[in-house]
Amino acid sequence: MLPVVALVGRPNVGKSTLFNCLTKTRDALVADQPGLTRDRNYGYGKVGPCPYIVVDTGGLTGDEEGIETEMASQSLAAIDEADIIFFLVDARAGLIVGDHNIAKRLRATGKPLYLVVNKVDGMEINTALSDFYSLGFKDHYAIAASHRRGVRSMMDEVLPEAPEDTTTPAHDGGICISIVGRPNVGKSTLVNRILGEERVVVYDMPGTTRDSIKIPFERQGKKYTLIDTAGIRRKKNVSEMVEKFSIIKTLQAIEESQVAILVLDAHLGVTDQDANLLGNIIDSGRAIVIAVNKWDGISPEAREKIKADLGRKLAFINYAKFHFISALHGSGVGDLYKSVEKAYQSALSDLSTPRLTRLLEQAVEAHQPPMVRGHRIKLRYAHQGGKNPPIVVIHGNQTDSVPEAYKRYLVNFFRKATKIEGTPIRIEFKSSSNPFEGRKNKFATRQVEKRVKTKKFTPRK
C-alpha cells in the first residue's frame, strides 16, 4: 500500500500550498487567510520511484470553538489514517504556544513525525530554525513550499523505498458526481449520508464548505467519485475574494463531473439563484438529477404546493428526475443512485446514423419545417456528433433559418423516441454547400465567337 502523508499544523502555515506542491496540482484552494481549509483533501503524488498519498487538513489551534471543533475532528481523522505526519510551522511567525500544544498531541500518536519549517524564503536557515529547537524534534526540514525549495530533498529522505510492484493507481473513479446548490441547502449533509460517515464538515452556517472535495467510494461493486462543492450565492452578495475562488472551483467541478445533483431547499422552493445554477449545469451539458432536500416535517398540503411550484418553475427541464429526500435522516437518498445511473447511461448513449436518419424523417413527416423566402427548409439526414451530452448533427439546406421552436420540437421528438432521460440533447445543423457557388462558366473560343456574331446580327430593342 502507498504511504499516507498527513499535513498538520496551525492555520495559515502553508499546508494547502505544500499539498499542491506535493501533488503537482491546484486542487487545494490557497489564499492569505487563516482557516481556509476545513475538510480533508486527498491527492496522489510521486517523488522519483516512490508514490504516496498526501492529505491536506484544516488548522489546529488547541482551543477550538464552533466550526473549528468540526475542522479539528477532520484533522484528527487524517492523523489516525496517516503513516507519516508532517507538522508544519511558520518560520516568519515564529514559535507560539499553539505549536507546543499541537506537538504534544502529535507525539502521543507514536507515528513517524517530522517538523517542517515553512516560509524560509529570504531568511537565513539557522535563524529560521532557532526558535523551533525547543520543540525537541530530532528530524526537521526547512522549506519554502510556494517556491518548491527543499521539498524534493525532504521527500527523498522521508519516504521509504518503494516496493517494485508499488505504482500510483490510475484514476478510475467510475461515475463522477458533483453535488451543487446554494449555501446551507444540505450538500455536505447529503455527502456524509451517501458515504455513511462524517467525511466533510457540516455546520449550521452558510458557506461552511469552501473548497471542492473529491471523494472516491464504492457501492455494490460500482465505483463513484463524489465532489462536495461550495454553495453559490447571487453575484451581488459575493464580496470576499475567497468566495469568488470557491465559486470558480464549483463551476470547474460541474465541468469535470458526468452527473450533477442539484440540491434544493424544500422550505424555500425554487429561487432565482437555483434557476441560474440550473442554467450553468445545462450550459455545461452535464446530466442532472434534482434532489429536493429537507422534505421531512412538511405537511401533505404543503408538499402538494411545493410540487406544483416545482412543476411550474422548472417546466423547461422536464427530462430531469426529481427526488424528495431528507439528507439528515436518510429518507429517499438511496433512490438517487438509480437516477444517476440512468442519466449517466443516457449521456453516453450510442445512436446509429440509420436510426437517427429514420427518426428525422418521421419527425419531418409529422411536422414539416417552415418555409423560408418561398422555399421549404430541407433536412436530409442525421448522425451523432458527440456524447455527454448527446449531440445530433442534422444536414440539410437553409438550416441557418430553422426557428428555435422547431429545434425544441426536434429535441423532444428525439428524446421521446430514444428514451433518453436526465441529460440535455443538443441539435447542430449543417447546410450543404454549393460547389459551383461563386464560379463563372468559362466559354470556349468557338462559343465566344458565336456569342459576338449573335449580338452583331441581333437587332437592339
VEXLOZA-714602 format. One record per residue (C-alpha): x, y, z; residue number from 1. Coordinates in steps of 0.05 Angstrom, whole numbers. Last residue first. Layout:
<recs>
       xx       yy       zz     i
        X        Y        Z   NUM
...
</recs>
This chain:
<recs>
       xx       yy       zz     i
     -696      940    -1580   461
     -629      921    -1609   460
     -628      879    -1671   459
     -590      813    -1665   458
     -539      807    -1721   457
     -479      833    -1683   456
     -500      801    -1616   455
     -503      732    -1649   454
     -435      741    -1681   453
     -404      760    -1614   452
     -435      699    -1579   451
     -413      653    -1636   450
     -342      678    -1629   449
     -343      668    -1553   448
     -371      597    -1560   447
     -317      579    -1611   446
     -263      605    -1563   445
     -291      564    -1505   444
     -331      598    -1451   443
     -312      597    -1377   442
     -372      589    -1331   441
     -365      632    -1270   440
     -352      605    -1201   439
     -380      639    -1139   438
     -422      579    -1118   437
     -405      518    -1160   436
     -393      471    -1101   435
     -459      492    -1069   434
     -452      479     -994   433
     -498      433     -955   432
     -521      465     -891   431
     -501      438     -823   430
     -546      439     -762   429
     -529      421     -690   428
     -580      395     -641   427
     -561      385     -568   426
     -595      336     -521   425
     -596      351     -447   424
     -588      295     -397   423
     -634      262     -346   422
     -671      216     -393   421
     -660      190     -463   420
     -718      146     -486   419
     -693      145     -558   418
     -761      163     -589   417
     -783      211     -534   416
     -716      247     -532   415
     -711      251     -608   414
     -781      282     -613   413
     -768      330     -555   412
     -704      354     -587   411
     -737      360     -655   410
     -794      402     -628   409
     -745      446     -590   408
     -708      459     -655   407
     -775      475     -689   406
     -790      528     -636   405
     -720      557     -643   404
     -731      572     -717   403
     -691      537     -772   402
     -661      592     -815   401
     -589      571     -811   400
     -612      502     -835   399
     -624      532     -905   398
     -610      464     -937   397
     -597      399     -900   396
     -552      362     -851   395
     -571      347     -779   394
     -519      334     -725   393
     -546      303     -661   392
     -504      314     -598   391
     -512      271     -536   390
     -486      309     -475   389
     -443      275     -453   388
     -432      246     -522   387
     -415      272     -591   386
     -435      285     -664   385
     -487      231     -675   384
     -517      228     -745   383
     -574      260     -783   382
     -601      261     -854   381
     -637      305     -905   380
     -670      365     -872   379
     -699      411     -925   378
     -725      480     -907   377
     -782      496     -955   376
     -771      553    -1004   375
     -814      616    -1011   374
     -766      661     -974   373
     -763      610     -917   372
     -820      560     -910   371
     -828      524     -843   370
     -802      455     -825   369
     -851      397     -833   368
     -888      365     -776   367
     -905      291     -776   366
     -865      276     -839   365
     -806      318     -813   364
     -805      279     -747   363
     -810      212     -782   362
     -754      230     -830   361
     -711      253     -771   360
     -726      187     -734   359
     -704      148     -796   358
     -640      190     -800   357
     -625      179     -726   356
     -633      104     -734   355
     -590      100     -796   354
     -535      142     -763   353
     -531      100     -700   352
     -542      129     -631   351
     -493      107     -577   350
     -516      133     -509   349
     -464      165     -463   348
     -510      217     -432   347
     -566      166     -427   346
     -522      118     -388   345
     -502      173     -339   344
     -575      196     -330   343
     -597      125     -317   342
     -541      112     -267   341
     -555      177     -230   340
     -629      162     -229   339
     -617       93     -198   338
     -567      121     -148   337
     -613      176     -123   336
     -662      125      -95   335
     -616      112      -36   334
     -625      183      -11   333
     -701      177       -5   332
     -702      180       71   331
     -632      188      100   330
     -649      225      164   329
     -607      288      153   328
     -606      282       77   327
     -682      283       76   326
     -706      269        5   325
     -755      287      -49   324
     -725      263     -115   323
     -738      295     -182   322
     -714      263     -247   321
     -693      311     -303   320
     -728      309     -371   319
     -778      362     -350   318
     -724      414     -350   317
     -762      472     -381   316
     -821      460     -334   315
     -777      481     -276   314
     -818      539     -250   313
     -887      507     -259   312
     -870      436     -239   311
     -830      460     -180   310
     -888      503     -155   309
     -937      446     -164   308
     -891      401     -124   307
     -884      453      -69   306
     -960      461      -64   305
     -970      386      -59   304
     -918      383       -4   303
     -950      440       34   302
    -1016      403       36   301
     -983      338       58   300
     -947      375      116   299
     -872      384      115   298
     -833      352      172   297
     -785      314      127   296
     -773      342       57   295
     -709      377       79   294
     -678      366       10   293
     -707      369      -61   292
     -656      329     -101   291
     -653      344     -176   290
     -613      297     -221   289
     -574      325     -279   288
     -532      302     -338   287
     -479      353     -356   286
     -482      396     -419   285
     -442      453     -389   284
     -498      500     -410   283
     -549      456     -374   282
     -508      458     -309   281
     -499      533     -313   280
     -574      542     -326   279
     -591      500     -265   278
     -546      545     -224   277
     -583      606     -250   276
     -651      574     -235   275
     -628      558     -164   274
     -605      631     -158   273
     -673      655     -178   272
     -704      614     -123   271
     -741      548     -127   270
     -774      528      -61   269
     -751      558        5   268
     -776      502       52   267
     -759      447        2   266
     -687      470       -2   265
     -657      449      -69   264
     -597      404      -83   263
     -574      399     -156   262
     -541      331     -167   261
     -493      337     -226   260
     -474      277     -269   259
     -410      270     -310   258
     -366      314     -268   257
     -307      356     -291   256
     -349      414     -317   255
     -390      416     -253   254
     -327      414     -212   253
     -299      473     -251   252
     -361      513     -235   251
     -352      496     -161   250
     -278      515     -163   249
     -296      582     -194   248
     -348      593     -140   247
     -296      578      -86   246
     -248      628     -118   245
     -302      682     -113   244
     -315      662      -41   243
     -242      672      -25   242
     -243      741      -57   241
     -297      764      -10   240
     -353      806      -40   239
     -406      758      -65   238
     -477      783      -50   237
     -486      818     -117   236
     -466      754     -153   235
     -521      712     -122   234
     -496      657      -77   233
     -461      593      -98   232
     -452      539      -45   231
     -383      506      -42   230
     -376      437      -73   229
     -375      365      -50   228
     -349      323     -107   227
     -368      249     -104   226
     -330      197     -143   225
     -364      130     -157   224
     -343       58     -166   223
     -392        1     -172   222
     -385      -64     -133   221
     -447      -53      -91   220
     -424       16      -73   219
     -352       42      -79   218
     -321      108      -59   217
     -279      165      -87   216
     -284      232      -50   215
     -265      297      -86   214
     -272      360      -43   213
     -287      426      -77   212
     -265      481      -29   211
     -304      530       14   210
     -354      487       51   209
     -384      522      112   208
     -414      577       68   207
     -480      583      105   206
     -475      564      179   205
     -507      505      215   204
     -445      462      209   203
     -426      400      170   202
     -352      386      157   201
     -338      331      107   200
     -328      256      117   199
     -374      245      176   198
     -391      174      154   197
     -443      135      115   196
     -416      157       47   195
     -484      177       19   194
     -505      208       86   193
     -440      247       91   192
     -449      274       20   191
     -521      293       35   190
     -501      330       98   189
     -448      366       56   188
     -500      389        6   187
     -553      408       57   186
     -585      472       29   185
     -539      517       70   184
     -507      554       12   183
     -540      547      -57   182
     -532      482      -96   181
     -484      432     -124   180
     -464      359     -110   179
     -418      336     -166   178
     -420      263     -187   177
     -363      228     -224   176
     -384      159     -246   175
     -326      110     -240   174
     -265      135     -203   173
     -214      103     -247   172
     -152      147     -239   171
      -92      103     -249   170
      -60       78     -185   169
        9      104     -169   168
       55       44     -171   167
       81       -4     -119   166
      102      -70     -150   165
      177      -59     -141   164
      170      -37      -70   163
      183       37      -57   162
      240       56      -11   161
      213       93       49   160
      194      166       42   159
      227      216       89   158
      295      227       58   157
      272      235      -15   156
      211      275        8   155
      255      326       43   154
      302      332      -16   153
      244      345      -63   152
      211      398      -17   151
      274      439       -3   150
      250      499      -45   149
      185      486      -81   148
      176      562      -89   147
      109      566      -52   146
      130      508       -7   145
      192      544       20   144
      226      490       61   143
      267      479      125   142
      266      408      149   141
      266      377      218   140
      281      308      247   139
      303      304      320   138
      245      346      345   137
      252      376      415   136
      202      433      409   135
      256      479      437   134
      293      474      371   133
      236      514      339   132
      261      585      351   131
      329      570      320   130
      303      542      255   129
      293      608      217   128
      359      636      243   127
      396      573      222   126
      364      577      152   125
      378      651      138   124
      314      680      111   123
      291      703       42   122
      249      640       32   121
      240      605       99   120
      165      601       90   119
      157      531      121   118
      190      496      179   117
      172      423      172   116
      178      382      237   115
      174      307      223   114
      134      254      259   113
      135      179      247   112
       75      154      288   111
       72      147      364   110
        4      183      365   109
       21      218      431   108
       76      257      396   107
       22      291      354   106
      -16      319      414   105
       47      346      447   104
       68      379      381   103
        0      411      374   102
        3      441      444   101
       74      467      434   100
       54      498      367    99
       -5      534      400    98
       42      569      449    97
       78      605      393    96
      143      594      355    95
      160      642      298    94
      111      679      253    93
      161      682      196    92
      184      610      202    91
      112      584      202    90
      103      513      227    89
       83      449      192    88
       80      382      229    87
       88      330      174    86
       59      263      196    85
       76      196      164    84
       33      133      162    83
      -32      172      165    82
     -102      147      177    81
     -106      168      250    80
      -76      236      233    79
     -129      246      178    78
     -184      232      229    77
     -152      282      276    76
     -153      336      222    75
     -227      323      208    74
     -242      327      282    73
     -205      394      285    72
     -248      423      229    71
     -311      403      268    70
     -284      437      330    69
     -265      498      289    68
     -339      504      269    67
     -356      525      340    66
     -296      530      386    65
     -225      503      381    64
     -175      518      436    63
     -117      474      413    62
     -106      513      349    61
     -108      462      293    60
     -114      483      220    59
     -154      444      169    58
     -123      384      135    57
      -88      366       69    56
      -76      292       60    55
      -20      264       16    54
      -19      195      -16    53
       48      168      -38    52
       89      145      -98    51
      164      130      -92    50
      202      118     -157    49
      225      191     -162    48
      178      232     -119    47
      105      215     -133    46
       40      246     -112    45
      -33      228     -103    44
      -85      272      -70    43
     -133      275      -12    42
     -169      335       18    41
     -196      332       90    40
     -245      387      102    39
     -239      458      130    38
     -185      492       90    37
     -190      569       92    36
     -178      574      167    35
     -129      632      163    34
     -129      677      101    33
      -73      690       52    32
     -105      646       -1    31
      -98      575      -28    30
     -154      528      -50    29
     -128      458      -56    28
     -134      423     -124    27
      -80      464     -157    26
      -39      404     -178    25
       32      378     -173    24
       11      331     -117    23
       69      351      -70    22
       67      424      -89    21
       -8      429      -85    20
       -6      398      -15    19
       51      444        5    18
        8      505      -13    17
      -50      474       24    16
       -8      465       87    15
       22      535       84    14
       24      558      157    13
      -44      593      151    12
      -80      556      206    11
      -37      516      256    10
       -7      450      236     9
      -18      382      202     8
       -1      354      133     7
      -15      279      132     6
       27      232       90     5
       -3      165       72     4
       46      112       48     3
       21       72      -12     2
        0        0        0     1
</recs>
